[in-house]
Amino acid sequence: MINSLHKSLTIVFLAASIFISGLTVDFAGAQNTAAGTAASRIPEDPVQSRYLRFGRLTTEDGLSGDQAYHVAQDSYGFMWFATANGLSRYDGASVKVYRHDPDDPSSLSHSAVRAMIIDRSGDLWLGTWGGGLNKYDREKDAFISYQNDPDDPHSLSHNIIRSVYEDGAGMIWVGTNTGLNKFDRESRKFTRYLHDPEDPNSLSHNLVWSILEDSGGVLWVGTEGGLNRFDPETEQFIHYRHDPDDPASLSDNTVRAIIEDRSGVLWLSTAKGLCKFNRDRTRFTRYLKDATDPKTLSSNLVTWVYEDRAGRLWVSTWGGGLNQFERETETFTHYRHDPADPIQFGRRYCLPGL
């Protein structure tokens, strides 16, 4: 089954996240089922030619929802899609949908799935929009849920989840609307990290958008109140915020996504542009839209950033489509929706991280 699955599902992704058209899910890459006359006019390296082909999987194909947030592929070859109306599993031919069933306690705890990871053990973890954290039990084809309990300080701090992350030690970190959580799988208990206005070393804001552990083992947390660096020994946070009087500060305090590229540089998606963080000098380089320059960022509301295997940096936006960043010239190439071209990008909106 696995071999046939891989043969039927040969999708080369430009990103670990999924670029959303608003009404369709767009796969940036080549799909064997989409071969035909249209493919014959696409060069072997579509990225270098500035011409990309996008195969689409929509609700008409069985996808649970048109608004999708994350995509992952497991070791069995299945593609998993976290959408606003359920979880979808695609085997290359058909889609199986998982949603919340109030009469089934082993179903998804909530149908809106906003975050998803596959950990090093192959387990699927899902962050929902109101139902807490879910772990998929593959043998039972069911879900184990972890939710907030007002009477238990070791439960999840909030049931609205925006990010889920596994660190190098195998700990699961969960970003919620009310704080950061560290989940110990053995004890099944959560440690909460919350903003305390009386403590300058606490988390800078309780709304946690993104989490990353860099190659040096440092944990970074993107919040609605800036970027945080976590010190595991003291369990305190160092803050990096926007300063309107400092052009080398963070461009905006809403940090939706964080990645580390192959050279060790941190890139941040913010509500006002893309930022490159020089950790040695603690300075940020901002990349913003300039309406007079077509080679700048297409939109300042950046939802996601990703480095592909070739080292190319891709930036998704709200309202400006997809951008490819040219490091040498520090310019951007834009990919937008063309309604006259069915194999080009779906729409202007790329939603991961919202």
Residue, then its C-alpha position, 0 to 999 in steps of 0.5 A: m500500500i505504501n509504495s502505491l501511495h507514494k507513486s500516486l502522490t508525488i507532490v514536491f512542496l515548496a513549503a512545509s506549510i500550505f499556501i491557501s487560495g481562500l477557496t482552494v488548497d494550492f500545492a506548489g510543485a509538480q503532481n503526476t496526476a496533473a500531467g498533460t498539455a499544460a505541463s508541456r509548456i512548463p520548464e523543468d525548473p519552474v522556480q528558476s523560470r518564474y513559472l510555477r504550476f499549482g495543483r489543487l485539492t478542494t472541497e469538491d475533492g472531499l477536503s474538509g474545508d477550503q480554509a486550511y492552515h497546515v499540511a504534513q506528510d506522515s511516514y506512511g505517505f498520507m497527507w494531513f490537512a488542518t482546516a477550519n472545518g475538520l482534519s483531512r487525510y489524503d491518500g493520493a486518491s481520496v480524502k478521509v475527514y475527521r470532525h468533532d462528534p459530540d456523541d463520540p468522546s474519541s473524536l476530534s475535540h473541535s473541528a477547527v484545527r489551527a496547528m499541526i505537527i508530526d513528532r519524531s515518533g510519528d505521532l500527529w498532534l493537533g491544536t484546535w480552536g476551542g477544543g484544546l490539544n489532540k493526539y491522534d491514535r493511529e491504531k484506534d483511528a481516534f483522538i486523545s484530547y487535552q483541555n483546560d481544566p479551571d481547577d487544575p493548574h497543570s492542565l492546558s492554559h487555554n483551549i484556543i491553540r495557535s501553535v504546536y512544536e516539539d523541541g530537541a528533548g521531545m517536549i511538546w510546546v503549545g502556544t495558546n491565546t492565554g500563554l505558553n505551555k510545556f507538555d510532559r508526555e510521561s506525567r501528562k501535565f502542562t507547565r504554564y508560562l504566562h505574562d505577568p505585568e509585575d514581572p519584566n522577565s515573564l512572557s511578553h504577551n499571553l497570545v502566542w503565535s509561534i515557537l522555534e528551537d534554533s540549532g543552538g538549543v535556544l527556544w524562541v517564542g513569537t507573541e502579540g507582544g514581540l519576540n521572546r528568548f526563553d532561558p530554561e535554567t531561570e525559566q525567564f524570558i528576554h524580550y525584543r519589541h518594536d521601538p518606533d524610534d529605532p529602525a533596527s528594532l522589530s518592525d511589529n510586535t505581532v510575530r506570526a512565524i519564526i524560522e532559522d535558515r541553513s546559515g543560522v539566521l532567524w527570519l520572522s513573519t510579522a504584521k508589518g513586514l519580514c524581519k531578519f534577526n542578527r542575534d550577535r548584534t540584536r538588530f533586525t533588518r526590515y523588508l517592507k512593501d514599497a508601492t513605488d518599487p515592484k521588487t519589494l515585498s508584495s504585502n506587509l502582512v506576512t503570514w509565513v516564511y519558509e526555506d526550501r531544500a535549495g535554500r530559497l526563501w518563500v514568504s506568504t502574505w495576506g493580500g499579496g500572494l506568494n513571494q520568493f526572496e532573492r538573497e543576493t539582490e534582496t529583492f522579491t519575485h511575486y506570484r499572484h492569482d491569475p484567473a485566466d490561468p488554471i494552473q497558476f496560483g489560486r488567490r492572493y491570500c496565503l493563510p498559514g499563521l493567521 
